[in-house]
Amino acid sequence: MTASDKPGAIVAPDSAKVLHAFGEEVTIHLDRERTGGKLTMWTEITPPGGGPPPHYHLNDDETFHVIEGRVSFLLDDKWHEVGPGGAAFMPRGVVHTFKNVGDRLSRMLLITTPSGFEKFFARCAAGFAKVGGPDMS
C-alpha cells in the first residue's frame, strides 16, 4: 500500500461553512482546500418548491443523496421522484435539475467531482447578502 501525497481531512460540525443563496442553505463540509481539489461535499436544505433551473456542468459530475423530504430530479426530459435514502448521479454535460416536491424542507448530501462548487456558491451567497441583493426566500 502506498501513502497518498494528499493529507486526509476531518471536519467538525462547527467548522463547516454555511452559505445562503437562491433560498437554499448550503453547509460546505469538504472543499478544494480540504480535499486537494478532488471533490466538494455539502448538505443542501431546500424549501418546498425550491430548486435550480435546468442546467449542466462542463467540468463536474454531481451526486445527490436524499436524507429528508421528497425530491424530484429531471433527467432525460423525465422527472423521477426520490425519497429518503435514494440517490441520483448527474455526469458532466447532462442537463438536469431537482425540485423539492414535498411540503417540508428537503435535505440532501451532495458531492461534486472535482471540487469547485464551493467557490461558485460562495460568490452567489455574497451577492444575495448585499443590501438590495436578490431575495428568493
N, C-alpha and C positions, 0 to 999 in steps of 0.2 A: 504494500500500500504506500502511495506517495502522498506527501503533505501538499496541501493547496498553497498557492502563493498568495491567496486572499485570506484575511482573518475572518473568523466567524463573527456573528453579531447576536447579542442578547439585548432585547429591548423591554424595559419595564413599562407597564401600562401608563405610568405618569410621565414617561419621556417621549411618548408618541406625539406627533404634531397633528393638531386638529384644525381643519380648514373648512370654511363655509363659502359656497358659491352655487348658483343655479338652484337654490332651495335645498341643496344637499349638504349633509355633514360628512366630511371625509376625515378619517383618522389614519394618517400615514404611519405604518408600523416599521416597514423596511423600505429604504430608499437607495439611490445610487451610491451615496456615501457609505452606507452600512453593508451593501452587497457587492461593492466593486463594480457597479454598473450592470450586474446580472439581472436584477428584477426590482420591481416596486410592488409592495403588498400593502393593502389598506382595507379598512372597513368602511362601507358606504351606507348611510342611512338616507332613505328616500321617502318623501311624504306620499300619501295616496295620490295617484295620478301623475306623479313625477317621473322623470327620466329624460335622457337626452334625445335630440332629434336623430334620425338615421345618419350614420357616419361610418367611416372606415379609418383604419390606421395604416400609414405607409410603412412604419418601422416596428410596430409591436404587435405581439399576439396577446389576447386578453382572455383570462379565465375567471369565471364567476362561480361562487358557491353561495347559494341562498341559505341564510341562517334563520331568518324570521320573515314571515309575510308571504305574499303571493306576487311573483314577478313574471311578466310575460316578455319573452325575447323574440325579436324579429330576426329571422334568418331565412334567406332564400325566398323573400316575399311572403313568408308564413309566420304567424305568431304561435309560440309554444309556451304554455304556462308551466311554471316550475314552482314548487313549494319548498319548504324547509328540507334540507338535505340534498336537494337537486343541484345540478351544476350545468354550466354551459361553457363552451370554448369557441372563441371567435378569432380565427387566424388573421394576420395582417392582410389587408386588401379586400376583405369580405365586408360588405355593407351590413350593418347590424344596429340594433338599439335594444333598450329594455324599458319597461314601464311597470311601476308599482300598480297592480290592478286590484289590490285589496283595499280595505277601508281603514287600515292601520299602517304605521311606518313599516317599511321593509328594511332588513339589514342583510348585507351581503359582504363576503370576503372576496376581494378581487386581487388578481396578480397580473401584472403586465411584464412581458419579457421582450427586450431588455428593459432596464429602468428608464425613467424619464417622465412618466406621468406626473410625478410629484412636482416637477418644475412647472408644467403646464397648469396644473390645478392651483398651485401657489400664486401664479400670475393672475389667474381668474379671481381667486379669493381676494387678492389685493384690490382689484378693480371693483368688486362688489362691496368692499369695506369703505371705499372712498365716499365722502359726502357727495350726494347726488348720483351715486353709482346705482346700478340696476337693483331692483328688489323683486325677487321671484318667490318670496315666502308666502 
